[in-house]
């Protein structure tokens, strides 16, 4: 499954902000660090703010920051919230059934099952789990995550 740029940028933004929990940062800081358009990041921040992942503060000393602890932000949940999860057209809301296979299509069920497995595996990880050891763009160590899941346990069948 390929994620949209919007989903990719959403996860990158959340990880970036997780490293700067005590400090508000700006969209420009994130844009410069990741080489992402400020315009595109504004849309990402706006959406993540509406969803309650990011808080925004206006004025002097303002900026953006996480609205929740990194260990409380599930990667699977973020993708469900920002990604259009429609691997084929019949997954789209209000699908009109134009495909002649639609009423009895088994492939739709198989794809749905695969999608649930994909998202279910991502539910095992939080932003805290994927932050990395160093703060992006610095040689400073990352804060240790307050809550780490065992990667081996999450990957075992």
N, C-alpha and C positions, 0 to 999 in steps of 0.2 A: 504494500500500500504506500502510495506517495502522498505526503502531506502537502498542503498548500503553503505558499510562502507566509501567509497570514498566521497559520498554525506554528510554523517554524519560528517566526519572529516573536510570537506570543510566548513560546517556551524560552527562547533566548532572553527576552526581556525579563521574564520572571526569575530566571537564573541570575541574571545580572543584578537585579534588585535584591535578590537573596544575599548576595555578597555585601551589600551596602544597607543592611537593615537599620542601622542607627542614623543613617544619613539620607536626606532626600537628594536625588540626582535629577538631572534634566534629560529631556528627550535628546538634546544635542549631545550630551555625554554618551548616551547609549548609541546614538547614530554614529558618532565618531569612533567609538570602540568596535562596533560591529560592521561599519561600512554600509549601513542601511539608510535609506532615504528618511529624512526627518518627517516628511509628509506621510509616508507609509506608517512610520512609528506612531504618529499622532493618532491615526485610525486604530492601531493596535491598543494604544494606551486608553483611548476612549472606550473601546469595547471591553477591555479587561477591567476598567473602572466601573462600568455599568454592571458587570458580572460580579463585582466585589473582590477581585483579586488584587487590584491596584488602587491606592489612594492618591489623590492629587491635592496639592496645596498651592494656592495662588499667592502671589506677592513675594516680597523680599524673604529670602530663606526658604521659599517654597520649592516645589518640584514634585517628583513622583517617588513612591515607595510601595512596598508590599502592604496590603491591607490585612494579611494573615501571616502566620508563621510558615516558613517554607515546608515544614513537616506536615502541615495541614493542607497542602496543595497537591492533590493527586494529578499526575500527568494524564491519566486516562480521562478524568473529569474535565480537565482543561480542554483536551481535544474534543470531547463531546460538546463542550460549550462553544468552541470557536470553529470547528471543522465541519464543513458540509459532508456528513457521512452518507454519501450516496454513491456507492461503487458502480451501480448501473442505474439507468433511468427509472426503473420500476420501484426504486427505493425512495424516490422523491415524493414528498407529501402531495396528495391530490393527483397522483398518477392516473391517467385516463384509461389505462389498459390497452393502449394501442398495439402492443406486442401480442401476436396471436398465441404465444406460449404462456402468457401471463396467468391465466386462471389455474393452470396445472403445472407450472414451471417448478421443477425441483432445484434447478440451479440457484434460484433466488434464495431458497432455504439454506443451501450450501454456503453461499456468499454471506448470508446473514450470520450463520454459525461461525464462519471464519472471522468476520468482523467482531463478533462478541469475544472470541478468543484473543484477538489482537488487543482490543481495548481492555479486556480482563487482565492480560499480562502487564499492560501499562498501569493499571490500577494498583499494582503491587509497588509502584515507585512514586515518590514524592519529589518535589523540587529539591528538598534537602538531600535526597539520595543521589542526585545528579549534579550537584553544585561543583564538584571538583575540589582539588586540594589547594589551588591558588586563586586569589582574586583575579578576575580577567583584567588583562592589561597591566598587571603589576607582578612583582616577585613576592608580595605579601601572602602569607598563608591564609587560606579561607578559615572562617570560624568553624570549629567542629560542629557538625550537625547534632542537635539535641536528641534526635531520634533517627537511628540508621536501621534500615532493614537489612538482613543478611542477603546479599546478592545471590549466593548459592541457593538459599531456600526459595527465593523468588523464581529462580530459573529451573529448579527441579520439576520433573513431570508430576 
